[in-house]
Amino acid sequence: MGQLLAQDSFIDQLTLPPHTKIYVGTGGPRAPWLPFGNELNDGILSVAEASGGHRVITVPAIHTFIMNSTPVFEDIAQSLDALA
């Protein structure tokens, strides 16, 4: 599934709600000798791999903890409040 999510052609064929957001972690390590080099990443994916033309929100978290991060929680809470 991860390989498919990195393919724009796969993402483009998905029918997603118009207000879909993609939360992308930036807490991964960066150094010239690491796989991502100095590119922003979450330890698994680079920020550049976020695709699909949806709103991308970066958060200072590693991949496993993106959905548990305070900025994501607060953004989701604000989005839900806006619906009320």
Backbone torsions as a table, in degrees:
resi	resn	phi	psi	omega
1	MET	NA	-40.9	179.7
2	GLY	-58.9	-38.3	178.3
3	GLN	-65.4	-38.7	178.4
4	LEU	-66.0	-39.3	-178.5
5	LEU	-65.6	-21.5	178.6
6	ALA	-85.8	-2.3	-178.8
7	GLN	-101.7	117.1	179.3
8	ASP	-56.9	-36.7	-178.4
9	SER	-63.5	-35.9	177.5
10	PHE	-70.0	-48.3	-178.9
11	ILE	-61.2	-40.9	-177.9
12	ASP	-62.7	-26.6	-178.8
13	GLN	-85.7	-9.7	179.5
14	LEU	-76.7	143.8	174.0
15	THR	-100.1	106.1	-178.8
16	LEU	-115.2	151.1	176.7
17	PRO	-56.1	150.5	-175.2
18	PRO	-63.9	-22.1	-177.3
19	HIS	-103.6	24.9	179.5
20	THR	-62.9	137.6	176.8
21	LYS	-119.1	148.0	175.1
22	ILE	-115.5	119.2	177.5
23	TYR	-93.1	124.5	-175.3
24	VAL	-120.9	127.2	179.5
25	GLY	-80.3	146.3	177.2
26	THR	-124.6	15.7	-175.4
27	GLY	-89.4	5.3	-179.8
28	GLY	-73.3	159.0	-179.6
29	PRO	-69.7	146.8	178.1
30	ARG	-133.0	128.6	175.4
31	ALA	-166.9	149.7	-176.9
32	PRO	-54.0	-29.9	-175.4
33	TRP	-90.2	-3.4	178.7
34	LEU	-86.5	161.4	-177.3
35	PRO	-54.5	-37.9	179.7
36	PHE	-90.7	-1.6	-176.7
37	GLY	60.9	-132.6	178.4
38	ASN	-96.4	9.3	-180.0
39	GLU	-70.4	140.9	176.8
40	LEU	-61.6	135.7	-177.5
41	ASN	-157.8	170.6	177.6
42	ASP	-110.6	12.4	-177.9
43	GLY	95.2	-17.5	179.1
44	ILE	-122.7	-44.7	-177.8
45	LEU	-126.7	149.8	174.1
46	SER	-87.4	158.2	177.0
47	VAL	-60.3	-35.5	-179.5
48	ALA	-63.1	-22.1	-179.9
49	GLU	-79.4	-11.3	175.9
50	ALA	-69.6	125.1	-174.4
51	SER	-141.2	-176.7	174.2
52	GLY	108.4	-2.8	177.0
53	GLY	73.2	14.1	178.4
54	HIS	-96.1	170.1	179.9
55	ARG	-66.4	122.2	179.6
56	VAL	-103.5	127.5	178.9
57	ILE	-119.8	122.0	179.2
58	THR	-90.3	141.7	178.3
59	VAL	-134.1	145.0	-178.0
60	PRO	-78.9	72.4	-177.2
61	ALA	-144.1	157.9	172.2
62	ILE	-88.1	163.6	-169.9
63	HIS	-47.9	-50.5	-174.3
64	THR	-63.9	-26.2	-172.5
65	PHE	-110.5	10.1	-179.1
66	ILE	-56.3	-50.2	-176.0
67	MET	-72.0	-11.0	176.6
68	ASN	-99.4	3.4	-176.3
69	SER	-80.5	148.9	-179.0
70	THR	-59.9	-44.3	179.6
71	PRO	-60.1	-37.1	178.8
72	VAL	-68.2	-46.6	179.0
73	PHE	-56.9	-46.2	-178.3
74	GLU	-66.2	-38.3	179.0
75	ASP	-65.7	-42.8	178.7
76	ILE	-65.0	-41.8	178.7
77	ALA	-61.6	-42.1	178.6
78	GLN	-64.7	-40.1	179.1
79	SER	-63.3	-41.0	178.7
80	LEU	-68.5	-39.2	177.1
81	ASP	-61.5	-36.6	-179.3
82	ALA	-66.2	-24.7	179.0
83	LEU	-78.1	-20.9	-176.2
84	ALA	-77.8	NA	NA
